[in-house]
């Protein structure tokens, strides 16, 4: 027996949101074995963000390593992995721009944005409706590119946000909406590093939003939640969604 099956279950336990975790737990509990068609139906009902492929990998490892193990045992392992992951995650932190108060301990958006970018070792995924007046952010992104961090920028084309990153040239990949629909915009504001830490909130990547405007956000250090977030945004860049195109 290898360690692949427990590893795959642990990954799913960390990654799945509560509703999907509960659903998969029930499915595994009722499955007679890795070939049970109930697992096919679950995959068909949960097509997003690579979940069918992950369940397929679990079934293949189950078939090769412990084919006689009942599904209820896998369900128990999945629940244990999810509980362990939830108990080990640090709580979210509040982040603000503009005036600060003594009501709660907080950190300023500008400093947190820099910290998240500096922490990246392999990837950065950044989304913003607008971007300008961010020379320090551009400098940090250039430094990240020089240490071979892959950088994807998801930007609203109507605001000309990509101009702020022109000095980076081919060091980043820029994405815009594939179809400019009236009444629709790309309004997300996210800086995510390595699928493990993310800054989200109301602040665009502008000098005023990061420092002066009254803005509120949160920083997550939960690889499960951040991984799901980055999976969704990367899915938007793929052919299945057809929502984003290279800028």
Secondary structure, 3 states (H helix, E strand, C coil): CCCHHHHHHHHHHHHCCHHHHHHHHHHHHHCCCCCCHHHHHHHHHCCHHHHHHHHHHHHHHHHHHCCCCCHHHHHHHHHHHHHHHHHHCCCCEEEEECCCCCCCCCEEHHHHHHHHHHHCCCEEEEEECCEECCHHHHHHHHHHHHCCCEEEEEECHHHCHHHHHHHHHHHCEEEEECCCCCCCCCCCCEEEECCCEEEEECCCEEHHHHHCCCEEEEEECCHHHHHHHHHHHHHHCCCCCCCEEEC
